[in-house]
Amino acid sequence: MADLRLGPLLRYIDGSSATVWVETSRPGTAEVRCADGSGGSATTFQVAGHHYALVPVTGLTPGTATPYEVFVDGTRVWPLPEEPFPSLPPSVIATPGPGDGARIAFGSCRWASPPAGEPDPVGPDALDALATRIAADPGGERPDVLLLLGDQVYADETSDATRAWLAARRDLSDPPGDQVADYEEYTHLYYESWLDPHVRWLLSTVPTCMIFDDHDVIDDWNTSESWVEDMRATSWWRERVLSGLMSYWVHQHVGNLSPAELAADPVFTAVRENRDGTDALRAFASAAEADAATVRWSYRRDFGRVRLLMVDSRAARVLEEGKRSMLDPGEWEWLRAQAGEGRGSYDHLLIGTSLPWLLPHLVHDVEAWSSVLCRGAKGPRWARLGEKLRRAADLEHWSAFPESFADLAKLIAATGTGPDAPATVCVLSGDVHHAYVAEPRWPGDREPQARVVQLTCSPVHNSIPLSIRLGFRFGWSAPARLLGRLFARHGDCGRPPVKWRRTGGPWFGNQLMTLTTRGRSAVLRLEHAEKKGDTKARLRTVRETELSR
């Protein structure tokens, strides 16, 4: 009899359809049955000895919340019979109704929570706290979608339990040591992260959109051309990066796509139509690793009159010095087209990018300065120093790609200007283990009509060392801004095309932001996860503010 190994995860959703992702213990047919008679089924596909299905659910009624169950070969496998799941409400598929607003929660950087009963060294998990709140009031407020903006798993920072599991599997004195090495080890990371009972239930009942960042593969992934050359020279990197891309495709990417996009996707077709899709997926990953322009991990989702453009700011980079770009030409073309298509049909544009566009001014100026050094403008000795600093200090955000920083500013201004401009353009990011709001200003008459904000929220569940707290508090200060200008002058960096100021934060803690839209209005809420004594983790509102013009 087939069992449910992982999932279900509720992924894509619109007014009448959805997709539900599962992993099963053996090949079979996965089926979703909804209480109103709607549903769907799909045969599993195989990758590296694991069996998965992405079940299309059709016939849903807009504006309803419909309980569902999952069956494999006719046997019910969800909800699970054992504790704690009987104490949790049924999983539902909540479809948007005509004219509804959208409630979009987002954050990034989540270490897996320790097993129940063990102390949590980094405090309560914001996803656990969100699950607790929804379970306590199933008919109350819940996100229409949860955006996970990178670092869903940490391939390079494994837990004690995972290190013990790895040690039983292979010799950790061989590279890559206690980091994951292959596809099977990646699957263990997803089990550790997504089998947490409350998080598992949350992911079964709240739709998710995901994008990777560096730790999904390795810290500072694709920092520079020389970084890639150094990694490719190691004995273990190729298997690591191909396994990372393959596991990301299976566990995260395919669920981001609509049923129509899946039907037109040649990789999804090849993997499903082969008895074993491993070779087809590995060939795809190999091509993607060799040439970023051969694949697009970015995608678009529309939630009523809210448009989300989730941008791959990690794998789509052009790294050749002198030609560095955060996105390859095809990716830029796609982003401009998606922002411009049907402008006037959406009230709010969300640009999801794991890495913040607007950073503390000191960090921005140092990153721009390092990019000048690395391309050799100050000579070879400065170039070597610049590369060392770039790797040591993680200087690889948008500001480390100055032309791309300016191009994104230009795209945002163009999108936010004119009679069809949206009310807001929000850049949603994570990565930097604190939360803040920053607002840009364009010089002269180039100010867009839309309100433009950088909304950064991380971590969901991770450590926040004192050095990060002190560093970012200082980085936002006036003295740090003056210090940054010294670096910029040394590098002849010039002024960036926009000015910006921090209008909220910095806030530190395990946290989530939620953007709630109705018509052309938008309200932002920041919540921290807290836990007192033996009580369950809860979310406490830190700030709530109106964003619209």
C-alpha positions in Angstrom: 0.0 0.0 0.0 1.3 3.4 -0.9 1.9 6.0 1.8 2.2 9.7 1.7 5.9 10.6 2.4 5.6 14.3 2.0 2.9 16.9 1.5 0.3 17.6 0.5 1.3 21.1 -0.5 -1.3 23.4 -1.9 0.5 25.4 -4.7 -1.2 27.2 -7.6 -4.7 28.5 -7.1 -7.2 30.6 -9.0 -11.0 31.0 -8.9 -11.8 27.5 -10.2 -8.6 25.4 -10.1 -5.6 24.5 -8.0 -2.6 22.1 -7.9 -1.7 19.9 -5.0 1.9 18.5 -4.7 2.6 15.1 -3.0 5.4 12.6 -2.6 4.3 9.0 -2.3 6.2 5.9 -1.1 5.8 4.0 -4.5 4.3 4.6 -8.0 0.6 5.1 -8.2 -2.3 7.4 -8.8 -2.7 10.4 -6.5 -6.2 11.8 -6.2 -7.6 14.9 -4.5 -11.3 14.7 -3.5 -13.0 17.8 -2.4 -16.1 18.0 -0.2 -18.1 19.6 -3.0 -17.4 16.8 -5.5 -14.7 18.6 -7.4 -11.1 17.2 -7.5 -8.6 15.6 -9.8 -6.0 12.9 -10.2 -2.5 12.4 -11.6 -0.1 9.5 -11.9 3.2 9.8 -10.1 6.5 10.5 -11.8 9.9 9.2 -10.7 13.1 11.1 -9.9 16.1 9.4 -8.3 13.9 6.6 -6.8 11.3 9.0 -5.4 7.7 9.3 -6.6 5.9 12.6 -6.9 2.6 13.9 -8.3 1.3 17.4 -9.0 -2.5 16.9 -9.0 -4.6 19.4 -10.9 -7.9 20.1 -9.1 -10.7 21.5 -11.3 -14.4 22.4 -10.9 -13.9 24.6 -7.8 -16.4 27.3 -7.0 -14.9 30.9 -6.7 -15.1 32.5 -3.3 -15.4 29.2 -1.3 -13.2 27.3 1.1 -13.6 23.6 0.3 -12.2 20.8 2.5 -10.2 18.1 0.7 -8.7 14.7 1.2 -5.8 12.9 -0.6 -6.0 9.3 -1.8 -3.3 7.1 -3.4 -4.6 4.2 -5.4 -8.0 4.6 -3.7 -6.6 4.6 -0.1 -7.0 7.8 1.9 -3.6 9.1 3.0 -4.5 12.6 4.1 -5.4 13.8 6.6 -3.2 11.5 8.6 -4.7 9.4 11.3 -2.1 9.9 14.0 -1.5 12.9 16.3 -1.3 15.9 16.2 -3.4 16.0 13.0 -6.8 15.1 14.4 -6.6 18.3 16.5 -6.1 20.4 13.4 -8.9 21.6 11.1 -9.4 20.0 7.7 -7.2 21.2 4.9 -9.1 23.4 2.6 -8.7 24.9 -0.9 -9.9 28.6 -0.6 -10.6 30.1 -4.0 -10.7 33.9 -4.6 -14.0 35.4 -5.5 -14.7 38.1 -8.0 -13.7 41.5 -6.7 -11.9 40.1 -3.7 -8.8 41.8 -2.4 -5.6 39.8 -1.7 -3.8 39.1 1.5 -0.2 38.1 0.7 2.2 37.0 3.4 5.9 36.8 2.8 9.4 36.1 4.3 12.6 34.2 3.8 15.4 32.2 5.4 14.0 29.3 7.4 15.9 26.7 9.3 13.9 23.6 10.0 12.4 23.7 13.5 13.9 21.1 16.0 11.7 18.1 16.9 8.9 18.7 19.4 10.1 18.9 22.9 13.6 20.0 22.0 14.8 23.6 22.8 14.8 25.9 19.8 18.1 28.0 19.9 16.7 30.6 17.5 13.3 31.2 18.9 9.8 30.3 17.6 9.2 29.6 13.9 7.0 32.2 12.3 5.4 29.5 10.1 4.5 27.5 13.2 3.0 30.6 14.8 1.0 31.3 11.6 -0.3 27.7 11.5 -1.4 28.0 15.2 -3.4 31.2 14.5 -5.2 29.8 11.5 -5.9 26.5 13.2 -7.4 28.3 16.2 -9.8 30.2 13.9 -10.2 28.4 10.6 -12.9 30.8 9.4 -10.8 33.9 10.3 -8.1 35.8 8.6 -5.6 33.7 6.6 -3.2 34.6 3.8 -4.5 34.0 0.2 -0.9 33.1 -0.6 2.4 32.7 1.2 5.5 33.8 -0.6 8.7 32.1 0.4 11.5 34.3 -0.9 14.5 32.0 -0.7 16.5 29.7 1.5 13.7 27.2 2.1 16.4 24.6 2.9 20.0 25.1 3.9 22.3 22.8 2.0 25.4 24.2 3.6 24.3 24.6 7.2 22.9 21.3 8.3 21.3 20.5 11.7 22.8 18.2 14.3 20.2 15.6 13.4 21.0 15.8 9.7 24.8 15.7 10.3 24.2 12.4 12.2 22.1 11.1 9.3 24.8 12.1 6.8 27.6 10.5 9.0 25.7 7.2 8.9 25.6 7.4 5.1 29.1 8.5 4.2 32.5 9.6 5.6 32.2 13.3 6.5 35.9 13.8 6.3 35.5 13.7 2.5 34.2 16.9 0.8 31.7 18.4 1.1 31.8 17.2 4.7 28.6 17.9 6.6 26.9 19.7 3.8 24.6 17.8 1.4 26.2 16.1 -1.5 23.5 14.6 -3.8 19.8 14.4 -4.6 19.0 11.9 -1.8 20.5 14.2 0.8 18.5 17.1 -0.5 15.3 15.1 -0.1 16.3 14.7 3.6 16.4 18.5 4.0 12.9 18.8 2.7 11.6 16.1 5.0 13.2 17.7 7.9 11.7 21.1 7.0 8.3 20.2 5.7 7.3 17.3 8.0 7.0 19.5 11.0 3.4 18.8 11.9 2.0 22.3 12.0 4.1 23.5 9.1 2.9 20.5 7.1 -0.7 21.3 7.8 -0.1 25.0 7.0 1.4 24.2 3.6 -1.6 21.9 2.9 -4.1 24.7 3.4 -2.4 28.0 2.3 -1.1 28.3 -1.3 2.6 29.0 -1.7 4.8 30.6 -4.2 8.6 30.0 -3.9 11.9 31.0 -5.3 15.4 29.9 -4.4 18.3 31.9 -2.9 21.9 30.9 -2.3 21.6 28.6 0.7 19.2 26.4 -1.3 22.5 25.4 -3.1 25.4 27.0 -1.2 26.2 30.3 0.5 27.1 33.1 -2.0 26.0 30.9 -5.0 27.0 32.7 -8.2 28.8 35.6 -6.5 31.3 36.1 -9.4 32.8 34.5 -12.4 36.0 33.5 -10.5 33.8 32.0 -7.7 32.1 29.8 -10.3 35.5 28.7 -11.7 36.8 27.9 -8.3 33.7 25.8 -7.4 33.8 23.9 -10.7 37.4 22.9 -10.0 36.3 21.0 -6.9 35.5 17.3 -7.0 32.1 17.6 -5.4 30.5 20.7 -6.9 28.9 19.3 -10.0 26.9 16.7 -8.2 25.9 19.3 -5.6 24.7 21.9 -8.0 22.9 19.5 -10.3 21.2 17.9 -7.3 20.2 21.3 -5.9 18.6 22.4 -9.2 16.9 19.0 -9.7 15.5 19.0 -6.2 14.4 22.6 -6.5 12.6 21.9 -9.7 10.7 18.9 -8.1 9.9 20.4 -4.7 9.5 24.1 -5.5 9.5 25.2 -9.1 6.8 23.0 -10.8 4.3 24.0 -8.1 4.8 27.7 -9.0 3.4 27.1 -12.5 -0.2 27.2 -13.6 -1.8 24.1 -15.1 -1.6 25.7 -18.6 2.1 26.5 -18.1 2.7 22.9 -16.9 1.0 21.5 -20.0 3.3 23.6 -22.2 6.5 22.8 -20.3 8.7 20.4 -22.2 10.7 19.4 -19.1 7.6 18.6 -17.1 6.3 16.5 -20.1 9.6 14.6 -20.5 9.9 13.8 -16.8 6.3 12.6 -16.6 6.3 10.6 -19.8 9.5 8.6 -19.0 9.2 5.6 -16.7 12.1 7.2 -14.8 12.5 11.0 -15.3 15.9 11.2 -13.6 17.9 11.4 -16.8 15.7 14.0 -18.4 15.7 16.2 -15.3 19.4 15.8 -14.9 20.0 16.9 -18.5 17.9 20.0 -17.9 19.8 20.8 -14.7 23.1 20.4 -16.5 22.1 22.8 -19.3 20.8 25.3 -16.7 24.0 25.2 -14.8 26.1 25.6 -17.9 24.1 28.5 -19.4 21.5 30.4 -17.3 19.9 31.7 -20.4 18.6 28.2 -21.3 16.0 28.2 -18.4 13.6 30.7 -16.8 13.0 30.1 -13.1 11.1 33.4 -12.9 7.3 33.4 -13.1 4.2 35.5 -13.0 1.1 35.1 -10.9 -2.0 37.3 -10.8 -4.1 37.4 -7.7 -7.2 39.4 -8.7 -5.8 42.9 -9.4 -2.4 42.2 -7.8 0.4 41.0 -10.1 3.4 39.1 -8.7 6.6 38.9 -10.8 8.9 36.5 -9.0 12.4 37.2 -10.3 15.3 34.8 -10.2 18.1 37.0 -8.9 20.5 34.1 -8.2 20.8 31.7 -11.2 20.0 34.2 -14.0 23.1 36.3 -13.5 25.7 37.3 -16.1 29.0 37.1 -14.2 31.6 38.0 -16.8 33.5 41.1 -15.5 32.7 44.1 -17.5 29.3 42.6 -18.5 27.9 41.7 -15.1 24.2 41.8 -14.8 21.8 40.5 -12.2 19.6 39.1 -15.0 20.5 37.8 -18.4 19.1 39.7 -21.4 16.2 37.3 -21.9 15.2 37.6 -18.3 15.2 41.4 -18.5 13.1 41.2 -21.6 10.6 38.9 -19.8 10.4 41.2 -16.8 9.7 44.3 -18.8 7.1 42.5 -20.9 5.3 41.1 -17.8 5.3 44.4 -16.1 3.9 46.2 -19.2 1.4 43.6 -20.3 -2.1 44.6 -19.5 -0.9 47.6 -17.4 -4.1 49.1 -16.1 -5.5 45.6 -15.4 -3.7 45.4 -12.1 -3.6 47.9 -9.1 -0.5 46.6 -7.4 2.7 45.3 -8.8 4.8 43.0 -6.6 8.4 42.3 -7.7 9.6 39.3 -5.7 13.4 39.1 -5.6 15.2 37.2 -2.8 17.9 40.0 -2.6 16.8 43.5 -1.6 17.1 46.2 -4.3 17.4 49.0 -1.7 19.9 48.4 1.1 21.5 50.5 3.8 23.4 53.2 2.1 26.8 52.1 3.5 26.2 48.6 2.2 25.1 49.9 -1.2 28.1 52.1 -1.6 30.6 49.4 -0.6 29.0 46.9 -3.0 29.2 49.4 -5.9 32.8 50.2 -4.9 33.8 46.6 -4.8 32.3 46.0 -8.3 34.6 48.8 -9.6 37.6 47.2 -8.0 36.8 43.7 -9.3 36.5 44.7 -12.9 40.0 46.1 -12.7 39.4 49.9 -12.8 41.9 50.5 -10.1 44.5 47.9 -11.2 45.1 44.2 -10.6 46.0 44.5 -6.9 42.8 46.3 -6.1 40.9 43.8 -8.2 42.3 40.9 -6.1 41.4 42.8 -2.9 37.9 43.5 -4.3 37.2 39.9 -5.0 38.3 38.8 -1.6 36.1 41.4 0.0 33.2 40.5 -2.3 33.3 36.9 -1.1 34.1 37.5 2.5 31.4 40.1 3.1 28.7 38.7 0.7 28.8 41.8 -1.5 26.6 40.5 -4.2 23.2 42.2 -4.0 21.6 44.4 -6.6 24.0 47.2 -5.7 26.9 45.0 -6.6 25.5 45.0 -10.2 25.2 48.8 -10.6 23.9 48.8 -14.1 21.2 46.3 -13.1 20.3 48.4 -10.0 19.8 51.4 -12.4 17.8 49.2 -14.9 15.4 48.1 -12.2 14.9 51.7 -11.1 14.1 52.6 -14.7 11.7 49.7 -15.1 9.9 50.6 -11.9 9.6 54.3 -12.8 8.2 53.4 -16.3 5.7 51.0 -14.8 4.6 53.4 -12.1 4.1 56.4 -14.5 1.2 57.3 -16.7 -2.6 57.0 -16.7 -2.5 53.2 -16.3 0.0 53.2 -13.4 -0.7 50.9 -10.5 -1.2 52.4 -7.1 1.9 50.7 -5.6 5.0 49.0 -6.8 6.4 46.8 -4.0 9.8 45.1 -4.2 9.5 42.1 -1.8 12.8 40.6 -0.5 14.5 38.7 2.3 18.1 37.5 2.8 19.5 40.0 5.2 18.0 38.7 8.5 16.2 41.8 9.4 13.1 43.6 8.3 12.7 47.2 7.0 10.8 49.5 4.7 12.6 51.8 2.4 11.2 54.3 -0.2 13.0 55.7 -3.2 12.8 59.1 -4.8 13.6 59.9 -8.4 15.1 63.3 -9.3 13.2 66.1 -10.9 10.0 65.2 -12.8 10.8 61.5 -13.1 9.0 60.6 -9.9 6.4 57.9 -10.7 2.7 58.3 -9.7 2.8 54.9 -8.0 4.0 54.6 -4.4 7.2 52.6 -4.6 8.5 50.7 -1.5 11.2 48.1 -0.7 9.7 45.6 1.7 12.3 43.3 3.2 11.4 40.6 5.7 13.7 37.9 7.1 14.2 35.5 8.8 11.2 33.3 9.2 13.2 31.1 11.5 16.9 31.6 11.8 19.7 33.1 13.9 20.3 36.8 14.2 23.8 37.3 15.6 24.6 40.4 17.5 27.0 41.4 14.7 24.0 41.5 12.2 22.0 43.6 14.6 24.8 46.1 15.3 26.0 46.1 11.7 22.6 46.9 10.1 21.7 49.5 12.8 24.9 51.3 12.0 24.5 50.7 8.2 21.3 52.7 8.2 22.8 55.6 10.3 23.9 59.0 9.1 27.6 58.4 9.9 27.5 55.2 7.9 26.0 57.1 5.0 28.9 59.5 5.0 31.4 56.7 5.3 29.7 55.0 2.3 30.2 58.2 0.2 34.0 57.9 0.8 34.0 54.4 -0.7 31.9 55.7 -3.6 34.3 58.6 -4.3 37.3 56.3 -4.3 35.6 54.1 -6.8 34.3 57.0 -8.9 31.0 55.3 -8.6 28.8 58.4 -9.2 25.4 58.8 -7.7 22.8 56.1 -8.0 19.8 57.0 -10.1 17.5 57.2 -7.1 17.7 58.4 -3.5 16.0 56.4 -0.8 15.3 56.6 2.9 14.4 54.0 5.5 10.8 54.6 6.6 10.4 51.6 8.9 12.7 49.4 10.9 15.2 47.9 11.2 13.3 45.1 13.0 15.0 41.9 14.2 13.3 38.6 15.1 11.6 35.6 13.4 8.9 37.4 11.4 6.5 37.7 8.5 5.1 40.6 6.6 1.6 40.6 5.2 0.3 43.0 2.4 -3.4 43.3 2.3 -5.0 44.9 -0.8 -8.5 46.1 -1.6 -8.9 48.0 -4.7 -6.1 50.6 -4.9 -5.5 50.6 -1.2 -2.8 48.5 0.5 -1.9 47.9 4.2 1.3 46.4 5.4 1.6 44.5 8.6 4.8 43.2 10.3 4.4 40.4 12.9 7.0 38.8 15.1 6.8 35.2 16.4 6.8 35.0 20.2 6.5 32.2 22.7 6.1 32.5 26.5 6.8 29.5 28.7 4.9 26.4 27.5 2.4 28.3 25.4 2.2 27.9 21.7 4.1 30.3 19.5 2.0 33.3 18.4 2.3 36.2 16.0 2.4 39.7 17.6 1.8 42.8 15.4 4.8 45.1 15.5 3.6 47.6 12.9 0.7 48.2 10.6 0.7 51.0 8.0 -1.1 52.2 4.9 1.0 52.1 1.7 -1.2 53.6 -1.0 -0.8 57.2 -2.3 
